[in-house]
Structures are given as structure tokens and as C-alpha cells.
Amino acid sequence: MSETTTLTIAAVQERVEAIFRRAGLNAVQAGALARVIVAGERDACKSHGIYRIEGALRTVKAGKVKPDATPELLPQEGSAIVKVNAMGGFANPAFELGLPVLAERARTLGLAALVINDCTHFSALWPEAEGLTDMGLAGLVMCPSYATVAPTGGNKPLLGTNPFAFAWPREGRPPYVFDFATSVAARGEIELHRRAGKPLPEGWAIDASGNPTTDPDAALAGAMLPFGGHKGSAIGTMIELLAGIMIGDLTSPEVLDYLGTTTLAPFHGELIIAFSPEAFAAGRPGNPFDRAEVLFDAILGQGARLPSQRRFAARAKSEVDGITLTAAEMEQLERLHTLGLDAVA
């Protein structure tokens, strides 16, 4: 096999989806998971690409997610709250089911929220955030995780990495999007450092005794730290409240109690809030989208960059040239397809 192989985006989608179908996922689950994984590879987000397949399969094999689940849209006529029960499956197909209803409510009411319950979270939040901008909406997306982050001043895992995303639509251009963990780094980044045998930057984590560490193994056995000290700790706690307790789902400590391990994808809920900029700006001078462009131009004019610019550049390249995978990645895809759930512990 050559050192690298380049495939079209559609071809990678077909291969990843086939792996999930081979492992027993139904078409609804397999298709949605494959789309977010391929989006990660397309955008050069390796920590959220095919690297994540094994974790999903491991969670299925452990019986902590239902591979044949069909999400259910709950009746909430006229309400600003749209609810989808993932029925024990992954969050992604539940989001795809609820998005059109969420968008319609947000356009009608000015804002609306999508609550996803009883789901296994998978991959990044920017696919959901960009799903809102595809509908011409701005939005916030958040969810807890499992307890792997010590609150500022603490020495044991309590909060999740609790990712938080925001997106603003832009006409004829990629949206303004940020998506980040409220920990200093995503847990997947620490795992990638471990696999590569690289030390962590200082300030990322503490060991099981509460001491600072740059050893990825010690960090995974200890706790990550929130970004920005008390600020990240407070935002992480807010997400526990809004996307856990408020929506009647699990908090990060409860997720860890349920799973008993951090090697499986976390089971909890997700909160997506959509805004119609036109509705909020109605009756006020100026077009909100034009005014936003003035702000973005001012940022770029200072030599700064907008978040996700590198990701969008990688996307544009992939759409023309395809996705390039290493020999090891191609071998991994083949092994997972051949062995299915037998490929994972």
C-alpha cells in the first residue's frame, strides 16, 4: 500500500458508514455518525475524524448505546422548546430529526431551543452549530460530558470537558463558528499526545494526587484543568446546569457513575438554542448581517483571524482534492470493516 491514499469525500462517507452497518447500527444511526466523522476528516480535525470510530464501536459493544435506536420527536406544538428523545442512540440522528422543527420555531418565535435527551454524545459540536447557520440562524450548542475536569481550586475530576459552540450565518461565506471545550484542551487531544508519546503543555492537567503533570497517562488518570481558571470553571458549571439539570438529564459525575469508565462515549443530553437575527433586530436601524460583516472586517483588518478559518480552508481543499489518509488509517478502516465489533476490546 502506498504511503497515503486520497479518496473523495463521498468515498470516505461510504466506507465509514459501511463500518457502522457491519457493526450492527441501523441506517439512521450509521448515516448520521458517518457524516460527522467524515466532516472531521474533511476539515482536518483529526481528533474528531476516523480516530473516533473505535470509541463509538466500543460503546456499542459495551451495551451503553442502542445501535438500532430511532429517535422520537415529542409533541410540543406552539412551544419554543422542541424535544427529541434519542431513545438511547447517538445524539447526531436526534439532532438531524429535530433541526427542521427547531428552525421553523426559531423563525416564527424569534428564538427556540432543541432539547435532546437520552443520547450518547459523539464528536464535536460545530456540525450542529453549522446546521443552524445553514438555516440562516445563529445559535448556541452545549452539553456536559463525564467528570474529567477539576474545578478551579479543586483536585479531583468533577466537571466534564463540557464543550460549547456558537455560530453566526454569513451570506456567501463560511459562518462565524467557534467550538471549544471548557477544559484547557479536549480529552481527545490528550489521548493523541499519549499515542504520539508527546508530553502535554504545562497547565493542561493534574495527576491523581492533584499535582501538575505533563504526562498524558498521568493526566488521563488524574484530571484536566478548566481554561482560564475560574472563568472556564464557571462556564463548565453553567453547562452542567443548563444542559444537564435544566433539561432533566445527567450531569458529568452522573455520567461517569453510569458508564464506570471514560473509554466509552458519554451518555447524557444536549441543548441547542437557535436565534433569528432578523427577528431580534426588527424595528432597529441596519441589517444585522451587514453590521456583523463590519465587525468581522475590523477583526481581519487588524491581522487577526476568525475562528474556524483554518478548518474552512481545509474543507475547501478537501472538496476539490479529496481526503488524504495515511496507510495506517486505511488499514484501520479495513480492519474495522472486516472485524466489526470484534475489532475493539
Residue, then its C-alpha position, 0 to 999 in steps of 0.5 A: m500500500s502506498e504511503t497515503t491514499t486520497l479518496t473523495i469525500a463521498a468515498v470516505q462517507e461510504r466506507v465509514e458508514a459501511i463500518f457502522r452497518r457491519a457493526g450492527l447500527n441501523a441506517v439512521q444511526a450509521g448515516a448520521l455518525a458517518r457524516v460527522i466523522v467524515a466532516g472531521e476528516r474533511d476539515a482536518c480535525k483529526s481528533h474528531g475524524i476516523y480516530r473516533i470510530e473505535g470509541a463509538l464501536r466500543t460503546v456499542k459493544a459495551g451495551k451503553v448505546k442502542p445501535d438500532a435506536t430511532p429517535e422520537l420527536l415529542p409533541q410540543e406544538g406552539s412551544a419554543i422548546v422542541k424535544v427529541n428523545a434519542m431513545g438511547g442512540f447517538a445524539n447526531p440522528a436526534f439532532e438531524l430529526g429535530l433541526p427542521v422543527l427547531a428552525e421553523r420555531a426559531r423563525t416564527l418565535g424569534l428564538a427556540a431551543l432543541v432539547i435532546n435527551d437520552c443520547t450518547h454524545f459523539s464528536a464535536l459540536w460545530p456540525e450542529a452549530e453549522g446546521l443552524t447557520d445553514m438555516g440562516l440562524a445563529g445559535l448556541v450548542m452545549c452539553p456536559s460530558y463525564a467528570t474529567v475536569a477539576p474545578t478551579g481550586g479543586n483536585k479531583p475530576l468533577l466537571g466534564t470537558n463540557p464543550f460549547a459552540f456558537a455560530w453566526p450565518r454569513e451570506g456567501r461565506p463560511p459562518y462565524v463558528f467557534d467550538f471549544a471545550t471548557s477544559v484547557a484542551a479536549r480529552g481527545e487531544i490528550e489521548l493523541h499526545r499519549r499515542a504520539g508519546k508527546p508530553l502535554p503543555e504545562g497547565w493542561a492537567i493534574d495527576a491523581s494526587g492533584n499535582p501538575t503533570t505533563d504526562p498524558d497517562a498521568a493526566l488521563a488518570g488524574a484530571m484536566l484543568p478548566f481554561g482560564g481558571h475560574k472563568g472556564s470553571a464557571i462556564g463548565t458549571m453553567i453547562e452542567l446546569l443548563a444542559g444537564i439539570m435544566i433539561g432533566d438529564l445527567t450531569s458529568p459525575e452522573v455520567l461517569d457513575y453510569l458508564g464506570t469508565t471514560t473509554l466509552a462515549p458519554f451518555h447524557g443530553e444536549l441543548i441547542i438554542a437557535f436565534s433569528p437575527e432578523a427577528f431580534a433586530a426588527g424595528r432597529p436601524g441596519n441589517p444585522f448581517d451587514r453590521a456583523e460583516v463590519l465587525f468581522d472586517a475590523i477583526l481581519g483588518q487588524g491581522a487577526r483571524l476568525p475562528s474556524q478559518r483554518r478548518f474552512a480552508a481545509r474543507a475547501k481543499s478537501e472538496v476539490d482534492g479529496i481526503t488524504l489518509t495515511a496507510a495506517e488509517m486505511e488499514q484501520l478502516e479495513r480492519l474495522h470493516t472486516l472485524g466489526l465489533d470484534a475489532v475493539a476490546 
